[in-house]
Amino acid sequence: MAAGIRGPSLAQRVLALAGDDQSPTVHAAQLRSLQLALLLTVSFELTIYAAFRRVRAVVNVSGAFDRQPLAVAELALPLLLGLSLLAVVFARSRRARRWGAVGAAVAMAVVTVVLLPNTPNHYPMLTLAFGMLALCDPDDAAEQEIALHGLRWLFLIVLFAAGLQKVLYGLYFHGEYFAYRIATDVTFARPFEWLMPASEIERLRSLGGMVAGAGPYRSTWWPLTLVSNATYWIEMALPIFLLLRRTRNAAIIATLVFFLGMEVAPREVFFGAVAVQMTLLFARRDWNRVLLPLWTVLFIVLTLLRSLLPGLAFS
């Protein structure tokens, strides 16, 4: 190497692990589409949250899930921010998009704090993602490449940390988390009623909440224990296969299938949408742009269903 010419730094080499051989034009399109997809998702989520969600789920003294009314501030602020972000989706100029990312980062940070301790777990990730998009110069190819790699790494870290957290908490080794949610949350348990033996469902529900002498919250149905343990292994393994270019395409499909399956019980529609959009950032084709009209239709339909069917709960 010639004197005075420095090679890439360690940080640059690590970021590049999440890179590809696509052109700067493709990278710019992927970032633009991701921003629009995330803005669309979070704007509908905040608007639906404010328009329809009148209660929040909390764990009461017995350990069962209870419903408590939301304060006015917890509804008005999400509504205002949701409608504001929705307007940014239709902005066409680069300056508007960049300021939209700045506004979205600030909005998500504010909502994250206001909704504590009931903040959805994907809001901190959205805050960081919009922050990266805001810092990226849309006219600088090098900055866009760094932003793309950074956003990919952000998703990989969040996915791996989710699996590691499950290991550290130790509530998945014997299916304790699933068993407890099935016993105390009717909405969460509904999909399992089609799969698990009725006797096992009734046994778990008979355990009651987290009071003295209740439990143990362990399922005797081995498929549930298998799925419980597979969850954290999958979450920690997928980031590795998403990094490796030879396995990236297969890992993208596996990640999408994993999230679609995992969100059936909790009905976390918007978290699932964000996870899918971040996963598609690894694809060679700009799938977020292709799917943008479908996301729009899906969210409009969900809004209509939520207004027509008050018992339909999703988050």
N, C-alpha and C positions, 0 to 999 in steps of 0.2 A: 504494500500500500504506500502510495506516495506520501512524503513528509507533509504534514500540515492538513492532510485529509483524514478526517475522523469517520469511523464506521458508525453504524446505527447504535444508539444507546441501548441499555438493557430494557428500559421501558418501551422503546420503539420495537424491539425484537419480540417482547411479550405481547404487545398489542397486535403485531403482525401475525401472530399465531391464529388470530380469528379472521384473517384476511382471505382474499381470493384473487383471481387473476382477471377480474372484471374491469372494464374501463371506467374512468372517472365519471363519464356520462351516466353509466348504470348506477354508480354509487350515489350520485346526486339525485337520481330518480327514486332510488330506494329510500333515501332519507326523507325526501319530500312526501312520498306516499306513506311512510311510517308516521310522520308528523300528522298528516291529515287523518289517518286511521285512528291514531291515539286521541286526537282532538275530538273526533266524532264520537268515539266510545265514551270518553270521560264527560263530554257535554251531555249526552243522553243519560249517562249514569247519574250525574248530579241533578239533572232536571227531573228524572223519574224519582230519585231519592226524595227531592223536595215536594214533588206533586202528590206522591202516593204513600210515602212511608211516614206513618204517623206514630209508630212505636219502634223501639229498638229491642233486640233480644239481649237479655242479660242473664247471668246465673244468679238465682236467688239463694237464700240461706240454706235451703235444702239441697242445693246443687243442681236443681232442674232449671231448664231455660224458661225465663219469664219475659213478659212484654211490658215495657215502660214507655210512657209518652215522651216524644222528643220536644225539646224547647224550641221556641220560635226562631232563635238565632241558628239553630241546627238545621232549619228548613229554609229560611230566607236566603242565607248566604250561598248554600249550594245551588239554589234556584237561579240567583243572579249570576253566579259564575258559570253555571251550565249554559244558560242562554247566551252569555257573552262569548264563551268559547265556541259555541255552535256557529255564531256569526263569523268567527275567524276561519272556519272550515271553508267558507266560500270566497275567501280573499285570494286574489290571483297574483298580486305583486310579490316579489321576493322580500321587500321591506316589510310588508304586512305579515308575511309568513314568519319572518324572524321575530318581529315584535309579538306575534301570536305565541311563539314558543316562549318568549320572555314572560308574557302574561300568564301563560299556562303554568310555567314553573312556579311563579309567585302564587297563583291561585291554588295550586295543589299543595304548596307548603302551608298556606293559610288554612285550607280545609283540613289538612292533616292535623294541625294543631287544634282547631276548633272542635273537631269531632272526637278528640281524645277523651276517654280511652277506647272509644268505639270506632277508631279509624280503620277502614279496610286495609288489609295488609299489602295491597298493591299500590297504595297512594305514595308511599316513600319512593318506590321504584319509578313511578310516573314523574315525581318531582325531579329526580336525578336525570331521567331521560329527557324531559323538556329542557332541563338546564343544559345538557350537552348540546341539544339542538339549537338552543339560544346562543351558545358560545361559538357555534360553528359559522364561519363566513360562507354564505352560499356561493360566492364567486371565487373561492379558494379551494382548488381540488385537493391540496394536501390536508387542509383542515377538515374537509368533508370525509376523507379517508380515515383520519384519526377519530372523527366522531362516529363513523360507522363501526370501526373496530371497538371503540369504547362502549357503544350501545350493545354490541354483541357480548362483550365481556360482562357488562352489567347484568344481562339476562343469565349468563352462565353462572355468575357468582350467586345470584339470587336463587337459581334452581338448585345449585349444589348446597348452598346454606340451608335451604328448606329440608333437604334430606339429612344433613348433618344435625340440624336442630332436632329432628325426630329421634335420631340416635341418642343425643345427649339427654333429651327429656325421658327417654325410656318408656314411652307410652304406646309403642307400636310393636314391641317384641311379642306380646301375647294378645294383640288386638284390643288393648284397653281403650284407646281413644275411640275407635269405631264402636266398641261395645257400649261405652258411656253415651255417645251421641245417639245411638239407636235406642237406648233405654230412656233418654230424657228429651229428645227432639223428634216430634212426630214427622215434621217435614223431611228431616234428614233420613229418617228410618223408612220412609215410604218406598224407595226403590228396592231396599233390602227385603221388604215383605214379599216381593215376587221371587226372591232367590233363596232366602233362608227358610229353614223349617219353622213352621208357626210356633212350635213348642219352644224353640230357642228364642224367638222374638218375645214371647210372653215371659220366659224366664228372665231375660234381661230387663224387661219393663218392671218386673216384680221386685227388682233390686232397689228401686226408688232412687232418690237423689244421693248426694254426697253427705250423708249423715252418719253418725257413729253406728258402726255395725253393718253398714251397707256394703254390698260388693261380695266377692271381688268382681270387678268389671273385666272378666275374661270370657271370651266366647268358646264354647265347646264345639263349634262348627269349624272344622279345620280350614275350609276355603277362605273364611274371613281372616284367620290368622295368617294364612299364606299371602293374601292380598295386602294385609297390613305390613308385613315384613318386606314384601316386594316393593312397596311404595318408596321407602327411603333408599333402597339399593338403586332403583331406577332413577330417582332424582339425582343421585350422586354420580351415576354412570353416564347419563345422557350428555352432560356437559363435555365429557371427554370425547365422546363420539361426534359431537357437534364441532369440536375443535379440529379433529382429524379430517382432512379434505377427502380422503378415500371413503370414509364412512358417513360423511356429512349428509348426503341425500337421504340415506336410509334413516339416519338419526332424526332428520327433520320430520319424516313421516311418523316415526316412533314417538317423538315428542308430541306431535299433534294428536295422535291417538291416545296417548297417556293423559293429556289435559282434558280432552273431550270425555274420557271415561271418568276421570277424577271429579269433574264438576257436575256429574249427574245427581249425586245425592245432595250436596249443599246448594245446588242451583246458583252458583256464583257465575252468572252469565257474563258480567263485565270483566271480572278477573280472568275468566277463560278467554274472552275476546282479546284482552291485552296480551295474555300469554301466547295466543296464536299469532298475533301480529308481530310480537317480538321474535318468535320462532321463525316466521317467514322472512325475517331480515337476513337469515343465513342462506336463503335460496338464491340461485343464480338468476332467476326471473323475478321481476317486480310483481309478486303476487298480491302485495297489499294494494297496489293500484287496481289490479284486476278485480279484487274482492270488495273494493270500496262501495260500489253500488249495492252489493248484497248485504254488507253491514248496515247500510242506510235502511234498506227494506226491512231487515231483521229487527232493528231497533224501533222502527215505526210500528211494526206489527206487535212487538212486545209492549210498546206503550199503549196501543189500542186494547190489547188483551188485558193489560193491567187495569185499565179503566173500566172494562166490561166485566171482568172477573175479579172482584176484590180479594177473593181467596187465593188467587194465584200469586205466590210469593217467590221472588227471586231477588238477587242482589248483584 
